[in-house]
């Protein structure tokens, strides 16, 4: 019984005087509220990303119009390059949208859209680790498309001075992206397999 009284006495916050929080507690609480509310400073970043998505839409429409008006005079390789450009813009838009949704939900606030029929399955389920993997996968895909576009733009039997160096570094950078993705996935697997204490 005496032991119980001692534990209860120790559990009572010493900072509370006359039933009111101390000055230190009030300062700490205010500081924590300010820090927590500071997440809303990220909201304008995500609004500007919506504007960037609109910019990509304009470029996609511009590229599509160029393809439509030049379809009959394009060579096969030019047509493939034009389609690859559209794919490149689409993948970039997907990447932007993924960062927009997952970033906002992870770092600012949950989106209160209920059980909307068009809500993507991954929304609310992608944590920071999952977001990193999806980002690197998208970057690898975009890098691969750009690399393919540059290889297809080469004239048969003709190598412009300096182009070989440019392609060499593009391949190196693409391989670095792939290696980074593999390493991130491997690290997440190790962390997931680690027993939590």
C-alpha positions, 0 to 999 in steps of 0.5 A: 500500500505504501509502495503504491502511494510512493509511485502515485506521488512520483507519477504526479507532475512536479511542475503543476502548481495549484492545479495549473500548468507551470510557465515551463509547461505552457512555453513547451506546449506553445512551442510544440503547437507552433512547430506542429502548425509549421507543416502548413508552410508546405501547403503553398509548395503543393499548390505550386506543384499543381501549377507545374502540372498545368504547365506540363499539360500545356507542353503536352498539348503543344507537342500533341498539336505538333505531332498531329500537324506533321504526321504525314511528313514525319519519318518513322523514327521522328514519329517514334521520337515524338511519341516518346516525348509524350510518354516522357511528359506523361511519366513526369506528370505522374511523378509530380502527382504522386509527390503531390498526393503522398507528400501532402498526406504524409507531411501536411494533412490527410485529404478529407475526400471520404470514400470517393470512387476515383480515389487512387488505391495507393493514397493514404497507404504510401509512407515515406519509404514507399514514396522514395521507391516509387520516386526512384522507379519513376526517375529511372523510367524517365531517364530510360525514355530520354536515353532511348530518345537520344539513341534514336535521334542518332543518324546512322553512321554519323556521330557528331563531335561530343555526342559520344561523351554525352551519351556515355554520361547519360548511360552512366547517370541512368545506371546510377539511378538504377543502382540507387533504386536497388540500394534503396529497396535493399535498405528498406528490406533490411529495415523491414526484416529488423526485429522492432524492440 
